[in-house]
């Protein structure tokens, strides 16, 4: 009888140790995945970011209408931002006239308009950033 009790106790202990190790490994992997996501998007806990949403095509400037696909993209992006522990501010692409580099920016929308106007997101962001070290600045 003592041998059976000892086997049961050892089995319970080994199961508890295995469960604790599995939990610790899963927590470590989840933390690593979150850290990689935060580093990729530049969104760390407590930071702020800007989401620039374009107006829907063929609407007046007073209307605040967003295309359906852009709204879906903003919802997906909001989920990523929430996972990272950051907060977001949604602004219109026409109203966004801030300095670049202070916080993460996400520009949502389709291709740039063809009527000669340029999108602020497509043209403003690269022009205001310094060139990478060791590479000459573009003359465009």
Order of alpha helices (4+ residues) and beta strands (2+ residues): alpha-beta-alpha-beta-beta-alpha
